[in-house]
Amino acid sequence: MGGETMNNLQEKLAQTIRSRRHDMGMSQEQLAEKIDKTPSFIGQIERGECFPKIETLQALITSLGIDANALF
């Protein structure tokens, strides 16, 4: 996967997670607790600073009820 494609996916993931979390009225702390990660890690993902491992991505998708197909 090229760098530009990864950046686009990372940005889309960041926006989707942040938006869905807000829609659900969930704080970064609450989401972090649900997936056993730190709130600062959630913040990094939401700012597009990092891309989670597949296991973490699956936990985020499940916890937030996101359609994985919508990300790709």
mmCIF file of the C-alpha atoms, coordinates in Angstrom:
data_MODEL
# 
_entry.id   MODEL 
# 
loop_
_atom_site.group_PDB 
_atom_site.id 
_atom_site.type_symbol 
_atom_site.label_atom_id 
_atom_site.label_alt_id 
_atom_site.label_comp_id 
_atom_site.label_asym_id 
_atom_site.label_entity_id 
_atom_site.label_seq_id 
_atom_site.pdbx_PDB_ins_code 
_atom_site.Cartn_x 
_atom_site.Cartn_y 
_atom_site.Cartn_z 
_atom_site.occupancy 
_atom_site.B_iso_or_equiv 
_atom_site.pdbx_formal_charge 
_atom_site.auth_seq_id 
_atom_site.auth_comp_id 
_atom_site.auth_asym_id 
_atom_site.auth_atom_id 
_atom_site.pdbx_PDB_model_num 
ATOM 1  C CA . MET A 1 1  ? 0.000   0.000  0.000  1.00 0.00 ? 1  MET A CA 1 
ATOM 2  C CA . GLY A 1 2  ? 1.434   3.348  -0.994 1.00 0.00 ? 2  GLY A CA 1 
ATOM 3  C CA . GLY A 1 3  ? 2.080   6.106  1.531  1.00 0.00 ? 3  GLY A CA 1 
ATOM 4  C CA . GLU A 1 4  ? -0.620  8.352  0.112  1.00 0.00 ? 4  GLU A CA 1 
ATOM 5  C CA . THR A 1 5  ? -3.220  5.585  0.234  1.00 0.00 ? 5  THR A CA 1 
ATOM 6  C CA . MET A 1 6  ? -2.291  4.763  3.833  1.00 0.00 ? 6  MET A CA 1 
ATOM 7  C CA . ASN A 1 7  ? -2.562  8.440  4.796  1.00 0.00 ? 7  ASN A CA 1 
ATOM 8  C CA . ASN A 1 8  ? -6.039  8.645  3.246  1.00 0.00 ? 8  ASN A CA 1 
ATOM 9  C CA . LEU A 1 9  ? -7.145  5.511  5.085  1.00 0.00 ? 9  LEU A CA 1 
ATOM 10 C CA . GLN A 1 10 ? -5.648  6.771  8.331  1.00 0.00 ? 10 GLN A CA 1 
ATOM 11 C CA . GLU A 1 11 ? -7.438  10.121 7.962  1.00 0.00 ? 11 GLU A CA 1 
ATOM 12 C CA . LYS A 1 12 ? -10.752 8.432  7.142  1.00 0.00 ? 12 LYS A CA 1 
ATOM 13 C CA . LEU A 1 13 ? -10.361 6.109  10.125 1.00 0.00 ? 13 LEU A CA 1 
ATOM 14 C CA . ALA A 1 14 ? -9.551  9.052  12.396 1.00 0.00 ? 14 ALA A CA 1 
ATOM 15 C CA . GLN A 1 15 ? -12.628 10.995 11.270 1.00 0.00 ? 15 GLN A CA 1 
ATOM 16 C CA . THR A 1 16 ? -14.914 7.971  11.439 1.00 0.00 ? 16 THR A CA 1 
ATOM 17 C CA . ILE A 1 17 ? -13.860 6.947  14.941 1.00 0.00 ? 17 ILE A CA 1 
ATOM 18 C CA . ARG A 1 18 ? -14.035 10.480 16.329 1.00 0.00 ? 18 ARG A CA 1 
ATOM 19 C CA . SER A 1 19 ? -17.413 11.146 14.723 1.00 0.00 ? 19 SER A CA 1 
ATOM 20 C CA . ARG A 1 20 ? -18.967 7.845  15.805 1.00 0.00 ? 20 ARG A CA 1 
ATOM 21 C CA . ARG A 1 21 ? -17.614 8.192  19.355 1.00 0.00 ? 21 ARG A CA 1 
ATOM 22 C CA . HIS A 1 22 ? -19.138 11.681 19.589 1.00 0.00 ? 22 HIS A CA 1 
ATOM 23 C CA . ASP A 1 23 ? -22.444 10.443 18.144 1.00 0.00 ? 23 ASP A CA 1 
ATOM 24 C CA . MET A 1 24 ? -22.540 7.784  20.862 1.00 0.00 ? 24 MET A CA 1 
ATOM 25 C CA . GLY A 1 25 ? -21.787 10.360 23.576 1.00 0.00 ? 25 GLY A CA 1 
ATOM 26 C CA . MET A 1 26 ? -18.676 8.440  24.558 1.00 0.00 ? 26 MET A CA 1 
ATOM 27 C CA . SER A 1 27 ? -15.483 10.017 25.875 1.00 0.00 ? 27 SER A CA 1 
ATOM 28 C CA . GLN A 1 28 ? -12.020 8.950  24.777 1.00 0.00 ? 28 GLN A CA 1 
ATOM 29 C CA . GLU A 1 29 ? -11.587 7.543  28.278 1.00 0.00 ? 29 GLU A CA 1 
ATOM 30 C CA . GLN A 1 30 ? -14.720 5.397  27.975 1.00 0.00 ? 30 GLN A CA 1 
ATOM 31 C CA . LEU A 1 31 ? -13.721 4.072  24.562 1.00 0.00 ? 31 LEU A CA 1 
ATOM 32 C CA . ALA A 1 32 ? -10.202 3.363  25.769 1.00 0.00 ? 32 ALA A CA 1 
ATOM 33 C CA . GLU A 1 33 ? -11.558 1.387  28.694 1.00 0.00 ? 33 GLU A CA 1 
ATOM 34 C CA . LYS A 1 34 ? -13.833 -0.659 26.405 1.00 0.00 ? 34 LYS A CA 1 
ATOM 35 C CA . ILE A 1 35 ? -10.899 -1.763 24.247 1.00 0.00 ? 35 ILE A CA 1 
ATOM 36 C CA . ASP A 1 36 ? -8.255  -1.911 26.978 1.00 0.00 ? 36 ASP A CA 1 
ATOM 37 C CA . LYS A 1 37 ? -6.120  0.939  25.626 1.00 0.00 ? 37 LYS A CA 1 
ATOM 38 C CA . THR A 1 38 ? -5.148  4.362  26.952 1.00 0.00 ? 38 THR A CA 1 
ATOM 39 C CA . PRO A 1 39 ? -7.102  7.552  26.246 1.00 0.00 ? 39 PRO A CA 1 
ATOM 40 C CA . SER A 1 40 ? -3.942  9.094  24.775 1.00 0.00 ? 40 SER A CA 1 
ATOM 41 C CA . PHE A 1 41 ? -3.745  6.220  22.280 1.00 0.00 ? 41 PHE A CA 1 
ATOM 42 C CA . ILE A 1 42 ? -7.352  6.874  21.233 1.00 0.00 ? 42 ILE A CA 1 
ATOM 43 C CA . GLY A 1 43 ? -6.406  10.528 20.776 1.00 0.00 ? 43 GLY A CA 1 
ATOM 44 C CA . GLN A 1 44 ? -3.466  9.594  18.555 1.00 0.00 ? 44 GLN A CA 1 
ATOM 45 C CA . ILE A 1 45 ? -5.729  7.470  16.358 1.00 0.00 ? 45 ILE A CA 1 
ATOM 46 C CA . GLU A 1 46 ? -8.364  10.222 16.170 1.00 0.00 ? 46 GLU A CA 1 
ATOM 47 C CA . ARG A 1 47 ? -5.718  12.767 15.156 1.00 0.00 ? 47 ARG A CA 1 
ATOM 48 C CA . GLY A 1 48 ? -4.420  10.418 12.462 1.00 0.00 ? 48 GLY A CA 1 
ATOM 49 C CA . GLU A 1 49 ? -1.025  10.167 14.144 1.00 0.00 ? 49 GLU A CA 1 
ATOM 50 C CA . CYS A 1 50 ? -0.983  6.369  14.176 1.00 0.00 ? 50 CYS A CA 1 
ATOM 51 C CA . PHE A 1 51 ? -2.784  3.416  12.673 1.00 0.00 ? 51 PHE A CA 1 
ATOM 52 C CA . PRO A 1 52 ? -3.911  0.693  15.077 1.00 0.00 ? 52 PRO A CA 1 
ATOM 53 C CA . LYS A 1 53 ? -2.970  -2.957 14.772 1.00 0.00 ? 53 LYS A CA 1 
ATOM 54 C CA . ILE A 1 54 ? -5.663  -5.132 13.217 1.00 0.00 ? 54 ILE A CA 1 
ATOM 55 C CA . GLU A 1 55 ? -6.778  -6.476 16.618 1.00 0.00 ? 55 GLU A CA 1 
ATOM 56 C CA . THR A 1 56 ? -7.250  -2.949 17.939 1.00 0.00 ? 56 THR A CA 1 
ATOM 57 C CA . LEU A 1 57 ? -8.991  -1.869 14.755 1.00 0.00 ? 57 LEU A CA 1 
ATOM 58 C CA . GLN A 1 58 ? -11.425 -4.765 15.133 1.00 0.00 ? 58 GLN A CA 1 
ATOM 59 C CA . ALA A 1 59 ? -12.105 -3.806 18.760 1.00 0.00 ? 59 ALA A CA 1 
ATOM 60 C CA . LEU A 1 60 ? -12.769 -0.194 17.727 1.00 0.00 ? 60 LEU A CA 1 
ATOM 61 C CA . ILE A 1 61 ? -15.101 -1.225 14.907 1.00 0.00 ? 61 ILE A CA 1 
ATOM 62 C CA . THR A 1 62 ? -17.010 -3.580 17.191 1.00 0.00 ? 62 THR A CA 1 
ATOM 63 C CA . SER A 1 63 ? -17.215 -1.155 20.132 1.00 0.00 ? 63 SER A CA 1 
ATOM 64 C CA . LEU A 1 64 ? -18.441 1.694  17.963 1.00 0.00 ? 64 LEU A CA 1 
ATOM 65 C CA . GLY A 1 65 ? -20.686 -0.339 15.657 1.00 0.00 ? 65 GLY A CA 1 
ATOM 66 C CA . ILE A 1 66 ? -18.824 0.832  12.553 1.00 0.00 ? 66 ILE A CA 1 
ATOM 67 C CA . ASP A 1 67 ? -19.294 -0.960 9.233  1.00 0.00 ? 67 ASP A CA 1 
ATOM 68 C CA . ALA A 1 68 ? -15.761 -1.997 8.272  1.00 0.00 ? 68 ALA A CA 1 
ATOM 69 C CA . ASN A 1 69 ? -16.683 -1.803 4.583  1.00 0.00 ? 69 ASN A CA 1 
ATOM 70 C CA . ALA A 1 70 ? -17.357 1.918  4.997  1.00 0.00 ? 70 ALA A CA 1 
ATOM 71 C CA . LEU A 1 71 ? -13.694 2.449  5.869  1.00 0.00 ? 71 LEU A CA 1 
ATOM 72 C CA . PHE A 1 72 ? -12.422 0.871  2.673  1.00 0.00 ? 72 PHE A CA 1 
# 
